[in-house]
């Protein structure tokens, strides 16, 4: 579940899409600790939402921060990669109708 949460945030996926992608991507499965490809969803997407709610927002953020710290320590990423933030300000169509 922690691996799915990380992949969800890393690839900007929804709960549903990260589970669907996991079922099709051997790399996602390997990242989450599986040794063999399994062409099925890892769980119902609602279970991922329940897991995240049970942890609470602060714990989810702490898990992600710990993951980033471990990647820096293992030299998988450089600290300089976190110096700049890219914000997507794309404006989408709204359901709000003005008079």
FENPELIN-V427953 format. One record per backbone hydrogen bond with DSSP energy under -1.0 kcal/mol. CO is the residue of the C=O (numbers start at 1). NH is the residue of the N-H. E is the energy in kcal/mol with one decimal. If there is no record, write none. Layout:
BEGIN
co:nh:e
CO:NH:E
CO:NH:E
END
This chain:
BEGIN
co:nh:e
1:5:-2.3
2:6:-2.4
3:7:-2.6
4:8:-2.6
5:9:-2.1
6:10:-3.1
7:11:-2.2
8:13:-2.5
14:18:-2.5
15:19:-1.6
16:20:-2.3
17:21:-2.8
18:22:-2.1
19:23:-1.6
21:24:-1.1
21:25:-1.2
25:29:-1.9
26:30:-2.5
27:31:-2.6
28:32:-1.6
29:34:-2.6
30:33:-1.8
38:40:-2.4
44:47:-2.1
45:49:-1.5
46:50:-2.3
47:51:-2.5
48:52:-2.3
49:53:-2.3
50:54:-2.6
51:55:-2.1
52:56:-2.1
56:60:-2.1
57:61:-2.3
58:62:-2.1
59:63:-2.5
60:64:-2.3
61:65:-2.5
62:66:-2.5
63:67:-2.2
64:68:-2.2
65:69:-2.5
66:70:-2.3
67:71:-2.1
68:72:-2.2
69:73:-2.5
70:74:-2.3
71:76:-2.9
71:77:-1.1
72:75:-1.2
78:81:-2.0
79:82:-1.9
80:83:-1.4
END
